[in-house]
Amino acid sequence: MIKQQETLSPLQVENLLKTLAQRFQQHTERHAQMSWDFVQKQLLLCPEKLWALQQMEMTGGEPDVVVLPNSEGVYFFDCAVESPKGRRSLCYDREALLSRKDHPPEDTVIDWVNKHALALMTEQQYYALQQIFNFDLKTSSWVETPTILRQQGGAIFCDQRYGRTFTYHNGAASYYASRGFRTYIKL
């Protein structure tokens, strides 16, 4: 159920690039060996990705370029200190949503990610990103769940507490005001 790509107006592109450039300059620890000129050129070669980045930005994800160990290419990850406010209170996937008898949320993590042409952060990416800066100190974030676990009704989420990163499990149909999800996009 991937939504057809949307496009941004020239003014929206200009404003988004300005926001991303400012964040890039403010957080050089996330991408020490990369230049904004290089990133901007890559973005302009992939204009369809700008719309997805705009969705990350509009929902509070604060996307920024992050260079993770053993990764190649340009990746934008949600870098908000807490789980993005515009993406909380969602159960994990459509199957979980349909299983809820009472008080179903408006959407699911997987449906939202697919509609916006993004990818859900993996557990490994989450841990690697925590090595660069600490986040989810008061919230938690759903991460990509292994199929075997999902087939048994569960899903996993992570957070940072007591100076450590933790992975937990919950029923995929659960949702909480303090749990959102983090996404990324590769250019």
Backbone as JSON, one array per atom type, in Angstrom:
{
  "sequence": "MIKQQETLSPLQVENLLKTLAQRFQQHTERHAQMSWDFVQKQLLLCPEKLWALQQMEMTGGEPDVVVLPNSEGVYFFDCAVESPKGRRSLCYDREALLSRKDHPPEDTVIDWVNKHALALMTEQQYYALQQIFNFDLKTSSWVETPTILRQQGGAIFCDQRYGRTFTYHNGAASYYASRGFRTYIKL",
  "N": [[0.82, -1.18, 0.0], [1.82, 1.32, -0.92], [1.96, 4.76, -1.14], [1.45, 6.91, -3.91], [4.15, 8.84, -5.14], [4.61, 12.11, -3.94], [5.09, 15.59, -4.66], [7.05, 18.49, -3.88], [6.56, 22.03, -3.7], [8.57, 24.61, -5.31], [9.18, 26.56, -3.33], [8.71, 25.13, -0.95], [10.7, 23.18, -1.21], [12.99, 24.82, -1.09], [12.71, 25.85, 1.56], [12.79, 23.46, 3.07], [15.37, 22.49, 2.42], [16.9, 24.53, 3.53], [16.3, 24.25, 6.29], [17.28, 21.62, 6.71], [19.99, 22.02, 6.09], [20.77, 23.81, 8.11], [20.43, 22.18, 10.4], [22.24, 20.17, 9.79], [24.68, 21.59, 9.95], [24.65, 22.24, 12.65], [25.0, 19.83, 13.97], [27.5, 18.37, 13.59], [28.82, 16.16, 14.59], [27.42, 13.93, 13.87], [28.0, 13.36, 11.27], [30.74, 13.66, 10.48], [32.65, 13.43, 8.37], [31.46, 14.35, 6.07], [30.2, 16.66, 3.63], [27.91, 19.44, 3.43], [27.39, 20.41, 0.85], [27.85, 18.18, -0.79], [25.8, 16.47, 0.17], [23.51, 17.98, -0.44], [23.64, 18.02, -3.24], [23.21, 15.3, -3.73], [20.59, 15.08, -2.76], [19.22, 16.73, -4.58], [19.47, 15.22, -6.83], [17.68, 13.25, -6.32], [14.81, 14.06, -6.25], [12.33, 13.01, -5.52], [12.71, 12.02, -3.0], [12.71, 14.18, -1.38], [10.08, 14.82, -0.67], [9.45, 12.72, 1.1], [11.3, 13.27, 3.14], [10.25, 15.7, 3.94], [7.9, 14.82, 5.15], [8.95, 13.47, 7.34], [10.04, 15.65, 8.68], [7.75, 17.29, 9.15], [6.32, 15.8, 11.0], [7.8, 15.91, 13.26], [10.25, 14.58, 13.36], [12.81, 15.59, 12.93], [14.87, 15.16, 10.81], [18.21, 14.19, 9.97], [21.46, 13.89, 8.5], [23.21, 10.97, 9.12], [26.11, 9.2, 9.7], [26.62, 5.93, 9.96], [28.55, 3.27, 11.43], [30.16, 1.08, 9.13], [28.42, 1.61, 7.0], [27.38, 2.68, 3.78], [26.82, 5.44, 1.61], [24.3, 8.05, 1.68], [22.41, 8.65, 4.45], [19.41, 9.7, 5.95], [18.23, 10.03, 9.16], [15.65, 9.96, 11.68], [16.22, 12.28, 14.1], [15.24, 13.48, 16.37], [15.15, 14.3, 19.83], [13.25, 13.08, 21.48], [10.81, 10.52, 20.77], [9.2, 11.1, 17.7], [6.63, 13.5, 17.93], [4.42, 13.68, 16.22], [3.99, 11.1, 15.47], [3.05, 9.19, 17.29], [1.27, 6.88, 19.47], [0.37, 4.69, 17.89], [-0.43, 1.43, 16.77], [1.51, -1.49, 15.82], [1.18, -2.79, 13.17], [-1.08, -3.45, 10.35], [-2.41, -5.93, 10.76], [-2.32, -6.08, 13.55], [-3.84, -3.83, 14.19], [-6.37, -4.55, 13.16], [-6.97, -6.57, 14.91], [-7.69, -5.36, 17.24], [-10.32, -4.79, 19.43], [-11.44, -2.73, 20.9], [-11.12, 0.81, 20.95], [-9.37, 1.44, 18.61], [-6.32, 2.69, 17.15], [-5.7, 5.49, 14.89], [-4.05, 4.83, 12.75], [-1.33, 2.73, 11.59], [2.07, 1.87, 12.4], [3.59, 0.57, 10.35], [1.93, 0.93, 8.08], [1.96, 3.76, 7.91], [4.69, 4.29, 7.47], [5.06, 3.02, 4.98], [3.24, 4.48, 3.37], [4.53, 6.89, 3.22], [6.88, 6.48, 1.92], [9.2, 5.69, 3.33], [11.55, 4.05, 5.58], [11.37, 1.85, 8.37], [13.25, 2.25, 11.3], [15.82, -0.05, 12.17], [16.56, -2.38, 14.83], [19.35, -2.66, 15.13], [20.29, -0.33, 13.86], [19.18, 1.54, 15.58], [20.58, 1.08, 17.99], [23.19, 1.71, 17.1], [22.89, 4.41, 16.44], [22.4, 5.43, 18.97], [24.94, 5.37, 19.99], [26.06, 7.6, 18.95], [24.53, 9.83, 19.72], [22.38, 10.45, 22.53], [18.97, 9.53, 22.81], [15.36, 9.27, 23.05], [14.87, 9.41, 25.85], [12.74, 9.78, 27.51], [10.69, 8.76, 26.1], [9.68, 6.02, 23.93], [10.46, 3.95, 21.06], [8.99, 2.16, 18.42], [10.62, -0.39, 16.58], [11.87, -2.04, 13.61], [10.52, -5.23, 13.46], [11.49, -8.62, 13.85], [10.3, -11.18, 11.66], [9.62, -13.72, 12.77], [9.06, -13.16, 15.43], [6.97, -11.33, 15.11], [5.04, -13.0, 13.97], [4.19, -14.35, 16.16], [2.67, -12.58, 17.47], [3.92, -10.45, 18.71], [5.88, -7.39, 18.97], [8.76, -5.26, 18.74], [10.34, -2.65, 20.65], [12.41, 0.17, 21.48], [14.4, 2.03, 23.88], [16.18, 4.56, 25.77], [17.55, 4.37, 28.87], [18.83, 5.01, 32.12], [21.45, 5.34, 31.24], [21.79, 3.34, 29.38], [20.92, 1.44, 26.44], [17.9, -0.1, 25.68], [16.02, -2.96, 24.58], [12.71, -3.95, 24.2], [9.68, -5.92, 24.39], [6.3, -6.08, 23.21], [2.78, -6.59, 22.86], [1.79, -6.41, 19.5], [-0.49, -4.99, 18.97], [-0.7, -3.07, 20.88], [-0.55, 0.36, 22.0], [0.79, 3.54, 22.89], [0.84, 6.81, 24.37], [3.37, 7.73, 24.75], [4.96, 6.31, 23.03], [6.41, 6.15, 19.93], [7.71, 6.03, 16.66], [10.68, 5.62, 14.71], [12.17, 6.67, 11.67], [13.94, 6.24, 8.53], [15.73, 7.28, 5.59], [17.39, 6.42, 2.63], [19.53, 7.99, 0.38]],
  "CA": [[0.0, 0.0, 0.0], [2.69, 2.48, -1.01], [1.3, 5.92, -1.73], [2.14, 7.49, -5.05], [5.04, 9.91, -4.72], [4.15, 13.49, -3.96], [6.16, 16.53, -4.91], [7.02, 19.74, -3.13], [6.7, 23.24, -4.5], [9.93, 25.15, -5.19], [9.34, 27.22, -2.03], [8.82, 24.08, 0.06], [12.05, 22.6, -1.37], [13.93, 25.8, -0.56], [12.59, 25.89, 3.02], [13.27, 22.2, 3.62], [16.83, 22.45, 2.29], [17.44, 25.48, 4.51], [16.17, 23.59, 7.6], [18.21, 20.49, 6.76], [21.35, 22.55, 6.1], [21.03, 24.34, 9.46], [20.58, 21.05, 11.32], [23.49, 19.52, 9.39], [25.78, 22.39, 10.49], [24.57, 22.24, 14.12], [25.27, 18.5, 14.53], [28.56, 17.77, 12.76], [29.24, 14.88, 15.17], [26.65, 12.85, 13.24], [28.45, 13.15, 9.89], [31.99, 14.43, 10.49], [33.42, 13.36, 7.13], [30.59, 14.66, 4.94], [29.92, 18.09, 3.45], [26.53, 19.73, 3.04], [27.31, 20.53, -0.61], [27.7, 16.82, -1.33], [24.47, 15.98, 0.53], [22.5, 18.72, -1.2], [23.69, 17.52, -4.62], [22.54, 13.99, -3.74], [19.16, 15.34, -2.61], [18.67, 17.28, -5.82], [19.43, 14.12, -7.81], [16.57, 12.38, -5.91], [13.77, 14.97, -5.77], [11.21, 12.26, -4.91], [13.03, 11.78, -1.6], [12.44, 15.41, -0.62], [8.73, 14.72, -0.1], [9.54, 11.84, 2.27], [11.99, 14.02, 4.18], [9.29, 16.69, 4.44], [6.99, 14.11, 6.06], [9.72, 13.26, 8.57], [10.16, 16.96, 9.33], [6.44, 17.79, 9.59], [5.83, 15.02, 12.14], [8.68, 16.1, 14.41], [11.39, 13.66, 13.36], [14.09, 16.32, 12.83], [15.82, 14.33, 10.06], [19.56, 14.67, 9.76], [22.38, 12.9, 7.95], [24.0, 10.26, 10.12], [27.0, 8.18, 9.15], [26.74, 4.81, 10.89], [29.67, 2.39, 11.1], [29.97, 0.07, 8.09], [27.35, 1.94, 6.06], [27.8, 3.51, 2.66], [25.74, 6.24, 1.08], [23.77, 9.13, 2.51], [21.21, 8.26, 5.19], [18.77, 10.63, 6.87], [17.52, 9.36, 10.24], [14.97, 10.81, 12.65], [17.17, 12.6, 15.17], [14.59, 14.19, 17.47], [15.56, 13.75, 21.11], [12.19, 12.15, 21.89], [10.09, 9.92, 19.65], [8.47, 12.18, 17.04], [5.28, 13.72, 18.47], [3.4, 13.44, 15.21], [3.96, 9.67, 15.12], [2.87, 8.38, 18.5], [-0.04, 6.25, 19.7], [0.0, 3.81, 16.78], [-0.01, 0.04, 16.93], [2.61, -1.82, 14.92], [0.84, -3.03, 11.76], [-2.5, -3.6, 10.01], [-2.92, -7.12, 11.44], [-2.53, -5.7, 14.95], [-4.97, -2.88, 14.22], [-7.62, -5.29, 12.94], [-7.23, -7.44, 16.06], [-8.18, -4.55, 18.36], [-11.78, -4.69, 19.5], [-11.78, -1.44, 21.48], [-10.25, 1.97, 20.83], [-8.26, 1.29, 17.66], [-5.68, 3.94, 16.75], [-6.05, 5.96, 13.55], [-3.15, 4.29, 11.73], [-0.31, 1.82, 12.11], [3.45, 2.24, 12.09], [3.99, 0.04, 9.04], [1.17, 1.62, 7.03], [2.44, 5.13, 7.79], [6.02, 4.25, 6.85], [4.88, 2.7, 3.57], [2.57, 5.6, 2.69], [5.43, 8.02, 3.09], [8.09, 6.05, 1.2], [10.3, 5.67, 4.28], [11.84, 2.74, 6.17], [11.37, 1.84, 9.83], [14.59, 2.02, 11.85], [16.04, -1.39, 12.71], [17.14, -2.43, 16.18], [20.78, -2.43, 15.01], [20.48, 1.09, 13.59], [18.82, 2.26, 16.8], [21.72, 0.96, 18.91], [24.31, 2.44, 16.53], [22.59, 5.83, 16.57], [22.56, 5.77, 20.39], [26.37, 5.56, 20.23], [26.41, 8.93, 18.45], [23.86, 10.76, 20.63], [21.32, 9.79, 23.29], [17.61, 9.95, 22.51], [14.3, 8.47, 23.7], [15.14, 9.39, 27.28], [11.44, 9.76, 28.17], [9.75, 8.06, 25.21], [10.23, 4.81, 23.32], [10.18, 3.89, 19.63], [8.9, 0.88, 17.73], [11.64, -0.64, 15.56], [11.51, -3.16, 12.74], [10.4, -6.46, 14.25], [11.74, -9.85, 13.08], [9.08, -11.88, 11.25], [9.3, -14.81, 13.69], [8.43, -12.55, 16.61], [5.69, -10.76, 14.7], [4.11, -14.11, 13.75], [3.7, -14.79, 17.46], [1.84, -11.52, 18.03], [4.69, -9.41, 19.37], [6.68, -6.4, 18.24], [9.79, -4.75, 19.64], [10.61, -1.22, 20.72], [13.65, 0.48, 22.2], [14.55, 3.34, 24.51], [17.44, 4.8, 26.48], [17.32, 4.64, 30.28], [19.95, 4.69, 33.03], [22.7, 5.31, 30.49], [21.85, 2.13, 28.54], [19.87, 1.26, 25.44], [17.15, -1.33, 25.94], [15.01, -3.46, 23.66], [11.61, -4.6, 24.89], [8.63, -6.46, 23.53], [4.93, -5.78, 23.59], [1.85, -7.03, 21.84], [1.82, -5.47, 18.37], [-1.72, -4.19, 18.97], [-0.64, -2.03, 21.92], [-0.05, 1.68, 21.63], [0.91, 4.42, 24.04], [1.11, 8.22, 24.04], [4.82, 7.99, 24.82], [5.69, 5.46, 22.09], [6.27, 6.46, 18.52], [8.62, 5.24, 15.84], [11.71, 6.37, 14.01], [12.32, 6.24, 10.29], [15.12, 6.72, 7.82], [15.69, 7.2, 4.14], [18.71, 6.41, 2.0], [19.54, 8.66, -0.92]],
  "C": [[0.87, 1.25, 0.0], [1.98, 3.59, -1.74], [2.13, 6.44, -2.88], [2.97, 8.69, -4.58], [4.4, 11.27, -4.9], [5.35, 14.37, -4.29], [5.97, 17.78, -4.08], [7.12, 20.92, -4.1], [8.13, 23.74, -4.38], [10.18, 25.85, -3.85], [9.49, 26.21, -0.91], [10.21, 23.43, 0.0], [13.09, 23.53, -0.77], [13.91, 25.83, 0.97], [13.1, 24.62, 3.67], [14.79, 22.13, 3.55], [17.5, 23.39, 3.29], [17.42, 24.86, 5.91], [17.18, 22.46, 7.74], [19.66, 20.96, 6.83], [21.71, 23.09, 7.49], [21.27, 23.21, 10.45], [21.91, 20.33, 11.06], [24.69, 20.26, 10.01], [25.81, 22.36, 12.02], [25.04, 20.92, 14.73], [26.33, 17.77, 13.7], [29.06, 16.43, 13.31], [28.52, 13.69, 14.52], [27.2, 12.48, 11.86], [29.77, 13.89, 9.64], [32.71, 14.46, 9.14], [32.62, 13.75, 5.89], [30.36, 16.16, 4.84], [28.47, 18.28, 3.03], [26.39, 19.86, 1.53], [27.12, 19.17, -1.27], [26.29, 16.29, -1.06], [23.4, 16.67, -0.3], [22.48, 18.26, -2.66], [22.99, 16.18, -4.73], [21.03, 14.15, -3.62], [18.54, 15.83, -3.91], [18.65, 16.26, -6.95], [18.25, 13.18, -7.54], [15.41, 13.24, -5.4], [12.57, 14.26, -5.14], [11.45, 11.99, -3.43], [12.75, 13.02, -0.74], [11.06, 15.37, 0.03], [8.75, 13.85, 1.15], [10.24, 12.55, 3.43], [11.08, 15.1, 4.78], [8.31, 16.05, 5.43], [7.68, 13.83, 7.4], [9.77, 14.56, 9.38], [8.83, 17.41, 9.92], [5.89, 17.04, 10.8], [6.78, 15.05, 13.33], [9.9, 15.22, 14.46], [12.76, 14.33, 13.35], [15.14, 15.5, 12.08], [17.17, 15.0, 9.88], [20.39, 13.53, 9.17], [23.16, 12.29, 9.1], [24.83, 9.21, 9.39], [27.17, 7.11, 10.21], [27.93, 3.94, 10.48], [29.26, 1.35, 10.05], [28.79, 0.35, 7.16], [27.92, 2.84, 4.97], [26.59, 4.27, 2.15], [25.31, 7.3, 2.08], [22.46, 8.67, 3.12], [20.72, 9.44, 6.03], [18.0, 9.8, 7.88], [16.73, 10.4, 11.04], [15.93, 11.03, 13.81], [16.55, 13.43, 16.29], [14.98, 13.52, 18.78], [14.52, 12.78, 21.65], [11.49, 11.64, 20.64], [9.19, 10.98, 19.02], [7.01, 12.3, 17.49], [4.19, 13.41, 17.48], [3.27, 11.99, 14.79], [3.85, 8.79, 16.36], [1.46, 7.79, 18.53], [-0.54, 5.44, 18.5], [0.42, 2.39, 17.11], [0.93, -0.32, 15.77], [2.2, -1.96, 13.45], [-0.66, -3.26, 11.59], [-3.11, -4.81, 10.71], [-3.23, -6.8, 12.91], [-3.72, -4.76, 15.09], [-6.3, -3.62, 14.09], [-7.97, -6.19, 14.11], [-7.79, -6.68, 17.26], [-9.7, -4.46, 18.32], [-12.21, -3.32, 20.01], [-10.7, -0.4, 21.19], [-9.08, 1.79, 19.86], [-7.63, 2.65, 17.34], [-6.04, 4.29, 15.3], [-5.23, 5.31, 12.44], [-2.21, 3.3, 12.38], [1.07, 2.32, 11.69], [3.81, 1.82, 10.66], [3.24, 0.72, 7.91], [1.68, 3.04, 6.82], [3.78, 5.17, 7.08], [5.88, 3.98, 5.35], [4.24, 3.84, 2.79], [3.51, 6.76, 2.41], [6.79, 7.66, 2.5], [9.34, 6.11, 2.07], [10.56, 4.24, 4.73], [11.83, 2.89, 7.69], [12.77, 1.5, 10.32], [14.68, 0.59, 12.4], [16.6, -1.28, 14.13], [18.64, -2.11, 16.13], [21.08, -0.95, 14.73], [20.2, 1.92, 14.84], [20.0, 2.25, 17.78], [22.92, 1.76, 18.39], [24.11, 3.95, 16.67], [22.74, 6.3, 18.02], [24.03, 5.96, 20.76], [26.84, 6.96, 19.82], [25.78, 10.02, 19.32], [22.72, 10.02, 21.31], [19.96, 10.39, 22.97], [16.64, 8.96, 23.13], [14.58, 8.3, 25.19], [13.86, 9.35, 28.1], [10.4, 9.0, 27.36], [10.39, 6.75, 24.76], [9.8, 4.79, 21.86], [10.09, 2.46, 19.14], [10.05, 0.79, 16.75], [11.2, -1.84, 14.74], [11.59, -4.47, 13.54], [10.67, -7.69, 13.38], [10.42, -10.6, 12.83], [8.68, -12.96, 12.25], [8.62, -14.29, 14.95], [7.06, -11.99, 16.27], [4.64, -11.85, 14.48], [3.52, -14.63, 15.05], [2.91, -13.7, 18.18], [2.58, -10.37, 18.66], [5.34, -8.44, 18.41], [7.68, -5.83, 19.25], [9.9, -3.23, 19.54], [11.83, -1.01, 21.58], [13.52, 1.83, 22.89], [15.9, 3.41, 25.19], [17.09, 5.17, 27.92], [18.57, 4.27, 31.06], [21.29, 4.57, 32.3], [22.88, 4.09, 29.61], [20.72, 2.14, 27.54], [19.23, -0.09, 25.68], [16.23, -1.66, 24.78], [13.98, -4.21, 24.49], [10.66, -5.2, 23.88], [7.28, -6.07, 24.08], [4.04, -6.44, 22.55], [1.8, -5.99, 20.74], [0.6, -4.57, 18.32], [-1.7, -3.08, 20.02], [-0.18, -0.7, 21.33], [-0.13, 2.59, 22.84], [1.24, 5.84, 23.57], [2.6, 8.54, 24.06], [5.63, 7.08, 23.89], [5.36, 5.84, 20.66], [7.13, 5.52, 17.7], [9.55, 6.17, 15.09], [11.94, 5.78, 12.64], [13.67, 6.7, 9.74], [14.87, 6.6, 6.33], [17.12, 7.24, 3.62], [18.59, 7.09, 0.64], [20.24, 7.8, -1.95]]
}
